[in-house]
Amino acid sequence: EITLPMTMEEFSIGENFIAEREKDKQNIPCQIIEKQVFKSQDIAHVRLIFPVSSAADEKSIYVIRQAEKELPVKSQLSKSGNGFDLIIENSFYKANLTKSTQSEAKSHESGQLRELLIKSGMDVLLLRTENRMHWAPNFQNMQVEYYKTIAGWDNPANYEVSDGPYLVRTIREDRAPEHEEILLSANYSFYDGLPYFRFYSSMTIEQDIVLKLLRNDEMTMDSLFTHVAYQKNPGTIVDLAFNERHQFLESEPISNEAGWLCFYNEQKGYAFGSIRIKYDISNNQGLPSPTYLPHTKISDGAGGGKYWNRRLIHDHPVYVPAGSRYVEENAYIVFKINPNKKFNEIEKWANLIQHPLEIHVYPGN
């Protein structure tokens, strides 16, 4: 993804952009994600996305220019539905963001992931019977009896959808449900040809508040998995059957900085995991925002369900002053367990995602 600043005269020429690869003159169509126009300054910003492939330590040059007509793009990314009720699909998964009358917890027009179908010949539907599957961020102040979750949003005030052959992105922002002190932002990014989607969230505390619970990176699912695994540190992977995990994790909880974690079914071979991209609790002065016993917890739900969640404030009243901020971004990936090296897929993608290409934009002649 790149942003191109341009004059209004350049901007007015057209909306069909291509990236020409210098070494072989291949023309790659670009998707426009966002356009910002600053007429008083005679300037526009255009944000583009297009696919590239690069080996390690390789340098590639692309010339971005406007084309006379739109070039066709082969894509397996699709979006259906309207408003917050969207279904987004690629060759690896189908993500359902719609509401449902099945339960009160699923009935809100929040735009939050409700269920996820793993494709790739496995056809496994990940869901939680009573709740939406993606259940965080969530929060609880001292005045409410139960915690509240992003899934309880109803028509968040600011909502944008970018739609194209490479990327479907939803952007939401509003006050957190029943927590007016928290400005909550959340972005999903779904890509063509990739086995993961990204989720960015920020919780900005705009008024002093006392919180007894603050969680993020929470995926909750019915009894579909047998094991949990995570990257303890580079080069060290912990792999535990659910019925063996308690004693180990009680003495050594999973760090919030763990590089990735996943649930998998040993017999059937399917897996779903979280690759941690960004974890930032800096406040508006660059100092750490308050936390209490931060760790990543693997929990049991009713009916044999399992869920992971990143705990920022863990069941204890904490004064959180205005200016505190909690930001994170994760890539949620579906994959198959490798018979010889179980976690080869998630390790490969974690390495690529956590060490992205360096991109530099220079003005043309």
Phi, psi and chi 1 to 4 in degrees:
 res  aa     phi    psi   chi1   chi2   chi3   chi4
   1 GLU       -  134.6  -68.0 -173.6   32.4      -
   2 ILE  -137.9  155.5   60.5  170.2      -      -
   3 THR  -115.1  130.4  -62.0      -      -      -
   4 LEU  -111.6  116.3  -60.7  179.8      -      -
   5 PRO   -80.6  139.0   26.1  -27.8      -      -
   6 MET  -151.4  160.7   55.1 -176.9   62.7      -
   7 THR   -75.0  162.9   65.7      -      -      -
   8 MET   -63.5  -31.2  -69.8  -59.8  -63.8      -
   9 GLU   -65.3  -43.8 -179.0 -179.8   -1.9      -
  10 GLU   -64.6  -39.9  -66.7  168.8  -31.2      -
  11 PHE   -65.0  -33.6  177.4   73.2      -      -
  12 SER   -78.3   -7.5   64.2      -      -      -
  13 ILE   -65.6  -40.5  -66.4  174.0      -      -
  14 GLY   170.1  178.0      -      -      -      -
  15 GLU  -120.7   13.0  -66.6 -167.7   -9.6      -
  16 ASN  -104.1  107.1  -62.0  -44.8      -      -
  17 PHE  -107.6  144.1  -70.3   85.2      -      -
  18 ILE  -130.2  153.2   59.7  171.0      -      -
  19 ALA  -110.1  116.0      -      -      -      -
  20 GLU   -96.5  117.7 -178.1 -176.2  -83.0      -
  21 ARG   -74.6  125.2 -169.3  161.6   58.8 -171.0
  22 GLU   -62.9  -39.5 -171.9  179.4   67.3      -
  23 LYS   -71.4  -27.7   67.6  179.0 -179.6 -178.9
  24 ASP  -133.4    4.8   57.7    8.2      -      -
  25 LYS    63.0   22.3  -55.8  -56.7 -179.9 -176.0
  26 GLN   -69.8  134.9  179.1 -173.4    0.9      -
  27 ASN   -98.3  121.3  -71.6  -28.6      -      -
  28 ILE  -111.8  118.1  -55.8  168.6      -      -
  29 PRO   -62.5  144.4  -19.0   31.1      -      -
  30 CYS  -106.8  149.0  -59.2      -      -      -
  31 GLN  -102.8  131.4  174.2 -171.4  -27.1      -
  32 ILE   -81.8  122.6  -63.3  176.3      -      -
  33 ILE   -91.4  -41.0  -55.4  171.0      -      -
  34 GLU  -153.1  144.6 -178.0 -176.3   25.1      -
  35 LYS  -128.9  130.9  -66.2 -178.6  -71.4 -174.1
  36 GLN  -125.1  129.7  -67.5  179.9  -55.8      -
  37 VAL  -117.4  127.7  175.6      -      -      -
  38 PHE  -117.6   80.7  -50.1   96.6      -      -
  39 LYS   -61.5  -36.1  -71.9 -173.9  176.9  179.9
  40 SER   -64.0  -24.3   62.4      -      -      -
  41 GLN  -103.8   -0.6  -56.4  -62.7  -38.1      -
  42 ASP    58.9   39.4 -167.3   38.1      -      -
  43 ILE  -133.9  147.5  -70.7  173.7      -      -
  44 ALA  -134.0  151.0      -      -      -      -
  45 HIS  -117.3  131.5  -72.7  175.0      -      -
  46 VAL  -122.8  124.6  177.8      -      -      -
  47 ARG  -101.6  128.0 -170.9  156.2 -175.7   81.9
  48 LEU  -121.4  156.4  -54.9  174.2      -      -
  49 ILE  -136.2  140.1 -176.2  171.7      -      -
  50 PHE  -155.8  154.3   60.0   94.0      -      -
  51 PRO   -83.8  140.9   28.6  -32.7      -      -
  52 VAL  -135.4  159.0  -58.0      -      -      -
  53 SER  -131.5  132.8 -179.1      -      -      -
  54 SER  -146.0  137.8  177.9      -      -      -
  55 ALA   -79.8  164.1      -      -      -      -
  56 ALA   -60.2  138.5      -      -      -      -
  57 ASP    64.3   14.2  -61.2  -40.3      -      -
  58 GLU   -91.7  142.8  179.7 -176.6   14.7      -
  59 LYS  -112.0  127.9  179.1  179.5  178.6 -179.9
  60 SER  -126.6  145.2  -61.7      -      -      -
  61 ILE  -119.1  131.4  -63.2  175.3      -      -
  62 TYR  -123.0  136.9  -64.4   80.4      -      -
  63 VAL  -103.1  120.4  177.2      -      -      -
  64 ILE   -91.1  126.1  -50.2  -61.8      -      -
  65 ARG  -146.9  166.5   57.1 -175.6  176.2   83.3
  66 GLN   -91.6  138.9  -69.6  175.7  -42.0      -
  67 ALA  -102.6  158.2      -      -      -      -
  68 GLU   -71.1  -31.0  -66.4 -179.3   -0.7      -
  69 LYS  -141.9  164.1   60.8 -179.2 -179.0  178.5
  70 GLU   -73.6  131.4 -175.4  177.1   -0.1      -
  71 LEU   -91.7  143.5  -63.7 -180.0      -      -
  72 PRO   -69.1  148.8   24.8  -33.4      -      -
  73 VAL  -128.7  127.4  177.3      -      -      -
  74 LYS   -82.1  123.6  -68.3 -178.1  179.5  179.5
  75 SER  -148.4  143.2  173.0      -      -      -
  76 GLN  -109.1   12.9  -67.8 -176.4  -69.5      -
  77 LEU   -89.9  130.2  179.4   66.7      -      -
  78 SER  -140.5  153.5   66.1      -      -      -
  79 LYS  -131.0  133.3  172.7 -178.1   73.7   68.9
  80 SER  -131.4  158.5   59.6      -      -      -
  81 GLY   100.4 -179.4      -      -      -      -
  82 ASN  -137.2  158.2  -63.3  -67.6      -      -
  83 GLY    58.7 -130.5      -      -      -      -
  84 PHE   -84.7  -14.6  -63.8   94.9      -      -
  85 ASP   -89.1   83.3  -79.1   -9.2      -      -
  86 LEU  -117.2  149.6  -59.0  180.0      -      -
  87 ILE  -123.8  123.9  -65.6  176.1      -      -
  88 ILE  -122.4  132.2  -59.9  160.8      -      -
  89 GLU  -138.5  140.8 -177.7  173.7    2.8      -
  90 ASN  -134.1 -165.9   69.4   10.4      -      -
  91 SER   -73.7  -12.0   56.3      -      -      -
  92 PHE  -103.4  -29.7  -67.2   93.6      -      -
  93 TYR  -156.5  165.5   58.8   76.6      -      -
  94 LYS  -126.8  118.5  179.4 -170.9  -73.5 -173.0
  95 ALA  -101.6  123.5      -      -      -      -
  96 ASN  -105.9  114.0 -171.8  -27.5      -      -
  97 LEU  -105.6   10.1  -81.4   58.8      -      -
  98 THR   -78.3  164.9   66.6      -      -      -
  99 LYS   -86.3  167.9   62.2 -178.9 -179.1  -62.8
 100 SER  -146.8  150.0  168.9      -      -      -
 101 THR   -88.4    5.7   58.4      -      -      -
 102 GLN   -63.9  -34.7 -174.9 -179.8   25.9      -
 103 SER  -155.2  160.6   68.9      -      -      -
 104 GLU   -60.6  -37.5 -168.7  -78.2  -27.5      -
 105 ALA   -65.6  -21.8      -      -      -      -
 106 LYS  -100.6   -0.3  -62.6 -179.0 -179.7 -177.5
 107 SER   -87.7   -8.3   66.2      -      -      -
 108 HIS   -83.8  145.7  -58.4  -87.2      -      -
 109 GLU   -84.6   72.9  -66.2 -150.7   47.2      -
 110 SER   -98.2  -21.8   64.0      -      -      -
 111 GLY    74.7   16.7      -      -      -      -
 112 GLN   -93.3  147.8 -163.5   73.7   -2.5      -
 113 LEU   -58.2  124.8 -179.7   70.7      -      -
 114 ARG   -98.3  -41.7  178.1  161.5   65.0   87.2
 115 GLU  -154.8  160.9   56.5 -170.3   37.7      -
 116 LEU  -138.8  123.5 -174.5   71.8      -      -
 117 LEU   -94.2  120.6  175.4   67.8      -      -
 118 ILE   -83.1  122.0  -57.2  177.4      -      -
 119 LYS   -96.2 -124.8  -62.8  166.0   75.2  172.0
 120 SER    52.8   37.2  -58.7      -      -      -
 121 GLY    79.7    0.3      -      -      -      -
 122 MET   -98.8  -36.0  -68.1 -178.6  -78.0      -
 123 ASP    50.0   57.2  -65.5  -31.7      -      -
 124 VAL  -109.9  125.7  177.1      -      -      -
 125 LEU   -96.2  115.6 -175.8   62.5      -      -
 126 LEU   -90.6  128.1  -54.2 -178.0      -      -
 127 LEU  -161.9  168.7   55.2   79.2      -      -
 128 ARG  -124.4  126.8 -172.4   72.7  176.2  116.9
 129 THR   -56.5  -44.6  -60.2      -      -      -
 130 GLU   -95.7  -22.0  -68.1  -59.2  -43.4      -
 131 ASN  -126.6  167.4  -59.5  -34.7      -      -
 132 ARG   -66.2  152.4  -74.0 -176.2 -177.5 -102.5
 133 MET   -66.7  -46.1  176.1 -178.3  168.5      -
 134 HIS   -91.7  109.4 -166.5 -174.9      -      -
 135 TRP  -114.9   13.0 -158.1 -126.4      -      -
 136 ALA  -142.7  160.2      -      -      -      -
 137 PRO   -67.1  152.1  -19.6   32.1      -      -
 138 ASN  -141.7  162.5   50.5   51.8      -      -
 139 PHE  -158.5  154.6   17.3   74.8      -      -
 140 GLN  -149.4  118.2 -176.1  177.5    2.9      -
 141 ASN   -90.2 -179.2   64.7   32.1      -      -
 142 MET   -79.6   -7.4  -61.7  -59.7  -68.1      -
 143 GLN   -97.0  -11.7  -79.0   70.0   52.0      -
 144 VAL  -108.3  145.6  -62.7      -      -      -
 145 GLU   -74.8  -37.0 -174.3  175.5   -0.5      -
 146 TYR  -123.2  155.2  -60.5  106.2      -      -
 147 TYR   -68.4  157.4   71.0   85.6      -      -
 148 LYS  -116.0  154.6  -55.7  -60.5  175.5 -177.9
 149 THR  -133.3  157.6  165.5      -      -      -
 150 ILE   -56.9  -27.8 -171.4  175.1      -      -
 151 ALA   -65.6  -15.0      -      -      -      -
 152 GLY   -89.5    1.4      -      -      -      -
 153 TRP   -57.4  141.0 -110.3   -6.9      -      -
 154 ASP  -122.9  111.8  -87.4  -53.6      -      -
 155 ASN    49.8   64.4  -60.4  -70.7      -      -
 156 PRO   -51.6  141.5    8.7  -21.0      -      -
 157 ALA   -59.0  -42.9      -      -      -      -
 158 ASN  -106.5  121.3  -61.0  -44.8      -      -
 159 TYR  -145.8  126.4 -179.0   53.7      -      -
 160 GLU  -134.3  147.3  -60.5  175.5   25.8      -
 161 VAL  -129.9  124.9  179.2      -      -      -
 162 SER  -101.2  133.5  -61.8      -      -      -
 163 ASP  -135.1  127.1 -175.4    3.9      -      -
 164 GLY  -171.1 -175.8      -      -      -      -
 165 PRO   -73.4  -22.9   26.6  -35.3      -      -
 166 TYR  -101.6  -29.2  -57.6  134.4      -      -
 167 LEU  -148.6  134.7  169.3   69.8      -      -
 168 VAL  -117.8  121.7  175.0      -      -      -
 169 ARG  -126.8  134.0  174.9  171.5  -70.0  155.7
 170 THR  -113.3  137.6   68.2      -      -      -
 171 ILE  -125.5  124.2  -61.5  173.5      -      -
 172 ARG  -129.1  145.7  -64.1  164.2  -70.2  158.0
 173 GLU  -154.7  134.8 -174.7  177.5   73.6      -
 174 ASP  -175.0  176.6 -156.7  -11.4      -      -
 175 ARG   -66.4  144.2  -57.8  -68.3  167.5 -177.0
 176 ALA   -67.2  145.3      -      -      -      -
 177 PRO   -53.5  121.6  -26.2   35.0      -      -
 178 GLU    58.6   19.9  -63.5 -172.0   38.2      -
 179 HIS  -138.9   76.3  -70.6   69.9      -      -
 180 GLU   -62.8  -18.7  -70.0  -68.3  -46.4      -
 181 GLU   -73.2  -15.3  -57.4   89.1  -15.2      -
 182 ILE  -109.7  121.0  -56.8  174.5      -      -
 183 LEU   -90.0  118.0 -179.5   62.9      -      -
 184 LEU  -109.4  128.8  178.5   59.3      -      -
 185 SER  -123.3  145.0  -59.6      -      -      -
 186 ALA  -152.7  129.5      -      -      -      -
 187 ASN  -128.3  129.4  -56.7  -12.8      -      -
 188 TYR  -101.7  142.5  -79.5  120.0      -      -
 189 SER  -131.5  117.4  -63.0      -      -      -
 190 PHE  -113.1  133.7  -57.8   92.8      -      -
 191 TYR  -119.1  152.4  -58.5   91.6      -      -
 192 ASP   -75.3  138.8  177.8   46.6      -      -
 193 GLY    73.7    9.3      -      -      -      -
 194 LEU  -123.1  143.1  -64.0  176.2      -      -
 195 PRO   -84.9   15.4   31.4  -35.6      -      -
 196 TYR  -138.7  162.3   61.8   84.2      -      -
 197 PHE  -126.8  157.5   58.9   92.3      -      -
 198 ARG  -108.2  149.2  -65.3  167.3   75.0  127.7
 199 PHE  -134.4  123.0  179.2   71.8      -      -
 200 TYR  -112.2  136.9  166.5   90.5      -      -
 201 SER  -142.2  150.4   67.3      -      -      -
 202 SER  -139.2  141.1   71.4      -      -      -
 203 MET  -120.9  109.2  -68.0  178.5  -79.8      -
 204 THR  -104.8  121.2  -57.4      -      -      -
 205 ILE   -84.7  113.1  -49.1  -57.8      -      -
 206 GLU   -99.4  -15.8  -62.8 -163.6  -31.0      -
 207 GLN  -137.4  148.0  -58.8  174.8   42.6      -
 208 ASP   -54.1  141.7  -62.6   -8.4      -      -
 209 ILE  -153.0  151.7 -172.0  172.9      -      -
 210 VAL  -107.5  119.7  176.6      -      -      -
 211 LEU  -114.1  140.0  -65.9  172.1      -      -
 212 LYS  -105.6   -9.1   63.8  177.6  -65.6 -174.7
 213 LEU  -152.4  135.6 -179.9  147.1      -      -
 214 LEU  -149.1  120.8 -168.9   64.1      -      -
 215 ARG  -135.8  156.7  -63.9 -172.7  -65.0 -157.3
 216 ASN  -147.1 -176.9 -146.5  -25.5      -      -
 217 ASP    42.1   58.7 -173.4   16.2      -      -
 218 GLU  -116.0  119.7 -178.1  171.0   -7.3      -
 219 MET  -119.2  125.6  -72.3  -73.4  178.3      -
 220 THR  -122.9  130.9  175.1      -      -      -
 221 MET  -141.6  155.4  -69.1  152.6  -77.1      -
 222 ASP   -66.6 -178.1  -76.4   -6.3      -      -
 223 SER   -73.8   84.4 -178.4      -      -      -
 224 LEU  -122.4   -7.3  -62.9  161.9      -      -
 225 PHE  -127.0  161.4  -59.6   93.4      -      -
 226 THR  -117.3  -21.9   60.2      -      -      -
 227 HIS  -139.2  158.6  -72.0   67.0      -      -
 228 VAL  -124.8  141.9   56.5      -      -      -
 229 ALA  -139.0  151.6      -      -      -      -
 230 TYR  -155.0  158.7   61.9   94.4      -      -
 231 GLN   -87.3  107.2 -176.7 -169.5   61.2      -
 232 LYS   -67.8  -44.5 -177.5  177.9  177.7 -179.1
 233 ASN  -159.7  167.4   50.6   55.9      -      -
 234 PRO   -53.5  122.5  -28.1   36.2      -      -
 235 GLY    94.4   -7.1      -      -      -      -
 236 THR  -126.3  119.8  -56.4      -      -      -
 237 ILE  -116.9  132.9  -64.8  172.9      -      -
 238 VAL  -103.5  129.6  177.7      -      -      -
 239 ASP  -128.4  115.8 -177.9    8.8      -      -
 240 LEU  -133.2  136.0  -59.0  166.5      -      -
 241 ALA   -68.8  146.1      -      -      -      -
 242 PHE   -55.3  -39.4  -80.3  134.2      -      -
 243 ASN   -76.3   -2.6   58.7    5.8      -      -
 244 GLU  -110.0   -5.4  -61.1  171.7  -16.0      -
 245 ARG   -77.2  -29.8   78.9  178.9 -164.2  -85.2
 246 HIS   -56.2  -54.7  -67.9  -75.3      -      -
 247 GLN   -62.0  -40.5 -175.5  173.9   -3.3      -
 248 PHE   -67.1  -47.6 -175.2   90.6      -      -
 249 LEU   -76.9  -23.2  -64.8 -178.5      -      -
 250 GLU   -66.6  -37.1  -75.7  -62.3  -40.5      -
 251 SER   -85.2  -24.8   60.7      -      -      -
 252 GLU  -143.8   80.9 -169.2  174.8  -13.0      -
 253 PRO   -61.0  156.5  -20.2   31.7      -      -
 254 ILE   -71.3  131.4  -57.6  172.3      -      -
 255 SER   -70.6  149.1  165.8      -      -      -
 256 ASN   -68.1  -14.8  -88.1   -5.7      -      -
 257 GLU   -96.1    6.7  -72.0   81.3    9.2      -
 258 ALA   -54.5  137.0      -      -      -      -
 259 GLY   -66.2  -36.2      -      -      -      -
 260 TRP  -161.2  161.4   58.1  -98.0      -      -
 261 LEU  -148.0  159.5   65.8   89.2      -      -
 262 CYS  -155.0  157.7   71.6      -      -      -
 263 PHE  -105.8  145.0  -71.9  174.5      -      -
 264 TYR  -148.3  159.3   70.9   94.1      -      -
 265 ASN  -105.7  113.2 -173.4  -60.9      -      -
 266 GLU   -64.3  -38.4 -173.2  172.5   48.4      -
 267 GLN   -75.4  -41.9  -70.6   73.9   39.7      -
 268 LYS   -94.9  -16.1  -61.5  179.9  179.4  178.6
 269 GLY    86.8    0.1      -      -      -      -
 270 TYR   -90.5  154.6   58.4   80.4      -      -
 271 ALA  -148.4  153.5      -      -      -      -
 272 PHE  -141.8  131.0  177.6   56.9      -      -
 273 GLY  -145.8  172.0      -      -      -      -
 274 SER  -118.6  120.5  172.1      -      -      -
 275 ILE   -99.1  119.8  -63.0  171.6      -      -
 276 ARG   -81.4  122.2  -88.6   73.9 -177.4  -86.1
 277 ILE  -103.2  -44.6  -56.2  170.5      -      -
 278 LYS  -142.4  137.4 -175.2  174.5 -174.3  176.4
 279 TYR  -144.5  105.2  176.1   63.2      -      -
 280 ASP  -135.9  116.4 -175.6   -0.3      -      -
 281 ILE  -112.2   24.7   59.9  169.7      -      -
 282 SER   -70.7  137.7  -58.2      -      -      -
 283 ASN   -86.0 -172.5   66.5   12.2      -      -
 284 ASN   -71.5   -3.1   58.8   -1.1      -      -
 285 GLN  -110.7    7.3  -63.2  178.7  -25.4      -
 286 GLY    81.7    9.0      -      -      -      -
 287 LEU   -99.0  161.0  -58.0  173.1      -      -
 288 PRO   -66.5  134.1  -20.7   32.4      -      -
 289 SER   -74.0  156.1  -60.6      -      -      -
 290 PRO   -63.6  139.6  -21.1   32.6      -      -
 291 THR  -136.0  167.6   59.6      -      -      -
 292 TYR  -144.1  117.4 -174.6   81.7      -      -
 293 LEU    48.2   55.5  -63.9 -178.5      -      -
 294 PRO   -65.6  133.4   25.0  -33.6      -      -
 295 HIS  -169.4  170.4   65.9  -74.1      -      -
 296 THR  -103.7  125.5  -61.7      -      -      -
 297 LYS  -111.9  139.4 -173.0  173.0  178.3   61.4
 298 ILE  -105.3  119.3  -50.1  -60.0      -      -
 299 SER  -122.5  157.5  -58.4      -      -      -
 300 ASP   -97.2  138.5  -63.0  -55.1      -      -
 301 GLY  -111.6  173.7      -      -      -      -
 302 ALA   -60.8  147.0      -      -      -      -
 303 GLY    68.7   23.3      -      -      -      -
 304 GLY    85.4    5.7      -      -      -      -
 305 GLY   -64.5  159.0      -      -      -      -
 306 LYS  -134.8  147.5  -65.0  -70.2 -174.0  -68.3
 307 TYR  -151.8  150.9   58.6   99.8      -      -
 308 TRP  -109.5  151.3   72.1   68.7      -      -
 309 ASN  -157.1  147.0   59.2   98.7      -      -
 310 ARG   -96.3  115.4 -168.6 -178.9 -132.4  159.1
 311 ARG   -93.5  124.9  -55.8 -127.5  163.0  177.0
 312 LEU  -101.1  -44.1  -59.4  162.3      -      -
 313 ILE  -125.7  120.2  -65.7  174.7      -      -
 314 HIS  -111.2   91.7  177.3   56.9      -      -
 315 ASP    52.5   49.3  -65.0  -26.8      -      -
 316 HIS  -158.7  133.2 -174.5   84.8      -      -
 317 PRO   -62.2  129.2  -20.3   31.8      -      -
 318 VAL  -135.4  130.1  173.8      -      -      -
 319 TYR   -78.0  122.6  175.0   75.1      -      -
 320 VAL  -118.7  106.7 -175.3      -      -      -
 321 PRO   -76.6  158.8   28.0  -34.2      -      -
 322 ALA   -56.1  142.8      -      -      -      -
 323 GLY    98.8  -13.4      -      -      -      -
 324 SER   -70.1  150.7  -58.7      -      -      -
 325 ARG  -151.1  141.9 -167.3  162.8 -179.1 -106.7
 326 TYR  -132.0  114.9  -55.0   87.1      -      -
 327 VAL  -125.4  138.0  174.6      -      -      -
 328 GLU  -153.4  159.1   66.2  177.7   65.2      -
 329 GLU  -140.6  135.5 -175.2  173.5   12.8      -
 330 ASN  -134.2  152.9  -53.2  -57.7      -      -
 331 ALA  -108.6  123.9      -      -      -      -
 332 TYR   -99.7  120.1  -66.5  108.4      -      -
 333 ILE  -121.3  140.0 -176.8  169.7      -      -
 334 VAL  -105.7  140.7  -61.8      -      -      -
 335 PHE  -163.0  169.2   64.4  101.9      -      -
 336 LYS  -101.0  142.4  -68.3 -178.8 -179.5  179.1
 337 ILE   -70.7  131.2  -65.1  -63.0      -      -
 338 ASN   -82.0  124.4 -172.9  -47.7      -      -
 339 PRO   -57.0  -33.3  -21.4   31.7      -      -
 340 ASN   -92.0  -40.0  -60.2  -46.3      -      -
 341 LYS  -133.9   96.2 -169.9  177.6 -179.9 -176.3
 342 LYS   -47.9  -45.5  -77.7 -174.7 -179.5  179.1
 343 PHE  -108.4   24.8  -49.7  109.2      -      -
 344 ASN   -56.5  -42.6 -175.1   61.0      -      -
 345 GLU   -66.2  -49.7  -84.1  -63.1  -65.2      -
 346 ILE   -70.0  -32.9 -167.3  169.2      -      -
 347 GLU   -64.8  -42.5  -73.5 -172.7  -79.8      -
 348 LYS   -61.3  -48.9  177.2 -171.5   75.9  173.7
 349 TRP   -69.9  -35.2  -75.1  106.9      -      -
 350 ALA   -61.5  -41.7      -      -      -      -
 351 ASN   -63.3  -40.8 -171.8   45.1      -      -
 352 LEU   -70.1  -44.5  -70.2  170.0      -      -
 353 ILE   -71.3  -39.9  -66.2  168.4      -      -
 354 GLN   -80.2  -11.3  -67.7  166.5   -9.2      -
 355 HIS  -130.5   71.5  -56.4   89.2      -      -
 356 PRO   -73.4  168.4   29.3  -36.1      -      -
 357 LEU   -59.5  144.3  -68.9  174.4      -      -
 358 GLU   -84.7  128.2  -71.4 -171.9   15.3      -
 359 ILE  -121.5  130.1  -60.7  170.7      -      -
 360 HIS  -126.2  132.2  -56.3  -82.8      -      -
 361 VAL  -108.6  126.0  179.6      -      -      -
 362 TYR  -121.7  146.3  -60.5   99.9      -      -
 363 PRO   -68.6  146.0   24.8  -33.5      -      -
 364 GLY   -81.2  176.9      -      -      -      -
 365 ASN   -80.8      -  -63.9  -35.7      -      -
